[in-house]
Amino acid sequence: MKLWHGEHTVGLQHLKSYDYLPAECEQMQFLSDAYGGLRLRIIRSRENENLEDAPSASAQSLGELKRPYLTPVEEKLLGFIEKEYGIIDEVLPNSR
């Protein structure tokens, strides 16, 4: 399992099937993929060696959220950090 603070191995005996419908599986995969991209953005931000304390703490806090998305304000904050420190060349369209 991939979590915000690393990867963990879980035995099959500890997993439970929820018998999701195909549409529900697709929705879960979409959320998982979105969260994976968000996680990578946060990791890239936190690993930037030029990042000052306050932006680093902000990126860490965003990475510890218990949901797979950012609010519009959180998205703008992460986008600003990415742009300010050259992590991305431009702010993503939905973070303006």
C-alpha positions as CSV (number, residue, x, y, z in Angstrom):
1,M,0.0,0.0,0.0
2,K,1.2,3.5,-0.8
3,L,0.6,6.0,2.0
4,W,1.7,9.6,2.4
5,H,4.7,8.6,4.5
6,G,5.8,5.6,2.4
7,E,4.9,2.2,1.2
8,H,3.8,-0.8,3.4
9,T,3.3,-4.4,2.6
10,V,0.0,-5.9,3.6
11,G,-0.8,-9.6,3.5
12,L,-3.8,-10.8,1.5
13,Q,-5.3,-12.2,4.7
14,H,-5.7,-8.6,6.0
15,L,-7.6,-7.4,2.9
16,K,-11.3,-7.4,2.7
17,S,-13.4,-7.5,-0.5
18,Y,-16.2,-5.0,-0.8
19,D,-17.7,-6.4,-4.0
20,Y,-17.7,-3.1,-5.8
21,L,-19.6,-2.7,-9.1
22,P,-17.5,-2.0,-12.2
23,A,-18.5,1.6,-12.2
24,E,-17.5,1.9,-8.5
25,C,-14.1,0.3,-9.3
26,E,-13.5,2.8,-12.0
27,Q,-14.4,5.7,-9.7
28,M,-12.0,4.3,-7.0
29,Q,-9.2,3.9,-9.7
30,F,-9.8,7.5,-10.8
31,L,-9.5,8.8,-7.2
32,S,-6.4,6.6,-6.6
33,D,-4.7,7.9,-9.8
34,A,-5.6,11.5,-8.9
35,Y,-4.2,11.0,-5.4
36,G,-1.1,9.4,-6.8
37,G,-0.4,12.5,-8.9
38,L,-1.1,14.8,-6.0
39,R,1.2,12.7,-3.8
40,L,4.0,13.1,-6.4
41,R,3.5,16.8,-6.5
42,I,3.7,17.1,-2.8
43,I,6.8,14.9,-2.6
44,R,8.6,16.9,-5.3
45,S,7.8,20.1,-3.4
46,R,9.0,18.7,0.0
47,E,12.2,17.3,-1.6
48,N,13.3,20.6,-3.1
49,E,16.5,21.5,-1.3
50,N,15.8,25.3,-1.7
51,L,12.4,25.1,0.0
52,E,12.3,27.3,3.1
53,D,10.7,26.2,6.4
54,A,7.2,27.6,6.0
55,P,6.6,26.3,2.5
56,S,8.1,23.0,3.5
57,A,5.7,22.7,6.5
58,S,2.8,23.7,4.2
59,A,3.7,20.9,1.7
60,Q,4.0,18.5,4.6
61,S,0.6,19.4,6.0
62,L,-0.9,19.0,2.5
63,G,0.6,15.6,2.3
64,E,-0.9,14.5,5.6
65,L,-4.5,15.4,4.6
66,K,-6.9,12.5,4.9
67,R,-8.6,13.0,1.5
68,P,-7.4,12.4,-2.1
69,Y,-8.0,16.0,-3.3
70,L,-7.1,19.6,-2.5
71,T,-9.6,22.4,-2.0
72,P,-9.2,25.3,-4.4
73,V,-7.2,27.3,-1.8
74,E,-5.0,24.3,-1.0
75,E,-4.4,23.8,-4.8
76,K,-3.4,27.4,-5.2
77,L,-1.0,27.2,-2.3
78,L,0.7,24.1,-3.7
79,G,0.7,25.6,-7.1
80,F,2.3,28.7,-5.8
81,I,5.0,26.7,-4.0
82,E,5.7,24.7,-7.1
83,K,6.0,27.8,-9.3
84,E,8.0,29.9,-6.8
85,Y,10.6,27.2,-6.4
86,G,10.7,26.2,-10.0
87,I,9.2,22.8,-9.3
88,I,6.9,23.4,-12.3
89,D,7.2,26.0,-15.0
90,E,3.6,27.2,-14.8
91,V,0.7,26.9,-12.4
92,L,-1.7,24.2,-13.3
93,P,-5.0,25.5,-14.9
94,N,-7.2,24.5,-12.0
95,S,-5.0,26.2,-9.4
96,R,-5.5,29.8,-10.6
